[in-house]
Amino acid sequence: MNPVKMYTTQVCPFCQRAKALLRQRGVDSIEEVRVDLDPAQRQAMVELTGRRTVPQIFIGQTYVGGCDELVALDHRGGLAPLLAA
């Protein structure tokens, strides 16, 4: 299974939703980067993605986007193959 990295904050409901969906799809380990605890990590996230909002999700080397993009990817049937790659 491809590793999952997610930029998050503690109180973000979209982060919780994205984590729940990933767990439903069999992901047992998510590398969380808490941008609320380390402003330098938020800046790194912005440089990588061009976005300031969380979550920002990477599966393997693929940038997925935020929660809405993750859900859309799952609905299109693209999440499982990306996780398995």
C-alpha positions as a Python dict, from the first residue, in 0.01 Angstrom:
ca = {
    (1, 'M'): (0, 0, 0),
    (2, 'N'): (123, 347, -87),
    (3, 'P'): (205, 567, 213),
    (4, 'V'): (-40, 846, 294),
    (5, 'K'): (74, 1187, 414),
    (6, 'M'): (-177, 1446, 526),
    (7, 'Y'): (-129, 1805, 639),
    (8, 'T'): (-386, 1861, 915),
    (9, 'T'): (-496, 2059, 1217),
    (10, 'Q'): (-648, 1917, 1533),
    (11, 'V'): (-997, 2064, 1500),
    (12, 'C'): (-1054, 2038, 1123),
    (13, 'P'): (-1374, 1844, 1042),
    (14, 'F'): (-1259, 1792, 682),
    (15, 'C'): (-939, 1633, 812),
    (16, 'Q'): (-1144, 1395, 1025),
    (17, 'R'): (-1367, 1307, 730),
    (18, 'A'): (-1068, 1240, 504),
    (19, 'K'): (-901, 1021, 768),
    (20, 'A'): (-1224, 826, 818),
    (21, 'L'): (-1258, 760, 445),
    (22, 'L'): (-897, 648, 418),
    (23, 'R'): (-942, 411, 712),
    (24, 'Q'): (-1257, 270, 548),
    (25, 'R'): (-1044, 197, 243),
    (26, 'G'): (-790, 3, 447),
    (27, 'V'): (-530, 264, 533),
    (28, 'D'): (-395, 186, 879),
    (29, 'S'): (-118, 444, 894),
    (30, 'I'): (-138, 811, 801),
    (31, 'E'): (161, 1039, 841),
    (32, 'E'): (1, 1351, 984),
    (33, 'V'): (181, 1683, 964),
    (34, 'R'): (12, 1916, 1212),
    (35, 'V'): (38, 2265, 1067),
    (36, 'D'): (-135, 2415, 1372),
    (37, 'L'): (160, 2311, 1588),
    (38, 'D'): (438, 2418, 1350),
    (39, 'P'): (392, 2729, 1131),
    (40, 'A'): (698, 2629, 927),
    (41, 'Q'): (511, 2314, 821),
    (42, 'R'): (218, 2525, 700),
    (43, 'Q'): (458, 2728, 488),
    (44, 'A'): (609, 2407, 349),
    (45, 'M'): (257, 2284, 268),
    (46, 'V'): (174, 2607, 84),
    (47, 'E'): (495, 2581, -117),
    (48, 'L'): (416, 2219, -212),
    (49, 'T'): (49, 2260, -293),
    (50, 'G'): (-23, 2629, -348),
    (51, 'R'): (-304, 2600, -91),
    (52, 'R'): (-340, 2723, 266),
    (53, 'T'): (-634, 2506, 374),
    (54, 'V'): (-625, 2161, 532),
    (55, 'P'): (-629, 1878, 474),
    (56, 'Q'): (-379, 1848, 194),
    (57, 'I'): (-330, 1483, 105),
    (58, 'F'): (-52, 1293, -69),
    (59, 'I'): (-74, 923, -156),
    (60, 'G'): (270, 797, -245),
    (61, 'Q'): (415, 1065, -472),
    (62, 'T'): (70, 1174, -595),
    (63, 'Y'): (-83, 1496, -469),
    (64, 'V'): (-456, 1428, -426),
    (65, 'G'): (-571, 1766, -293),
    (66, 'G'): (-812, 1824, -9),
    (67, 'C'): (-1104, 1631, 135),
    (68, 'D'): (-1341, 1712, -153),
    (69, 'E'): (-1088, 1588, -408),
    (70, 'L'): (-1029, 1271, -205),
    (71, 'V'): (-1404, 1197, -191),
    (72, 'A'): (-1440, 1267, -564),
    (73, 'L'): (-1145, 1038, -640),
    (74, 'D'): (-1309, 763, -437),
    (75, 'H'): (-1645, 810, -615),
    (76, 'R'): (-1468, 782, -954),
    (77, 'G'): (-1310, 456, -840),
    (78, 'G'): (-959, 599, -842),
    (79, 'L'): (-874, 586, -473),
    (80, 'A'): (-834, 211, -430),
    (81, 'P'): (-592, 170, -724),
    (82, 'L'): (-388, 469, -607),
    (83, 'L'): (-363, 326, -256),
    (84, 'A'): (-266, -16, -391),
    (85, 'A'): (-7, 107, -642),
}
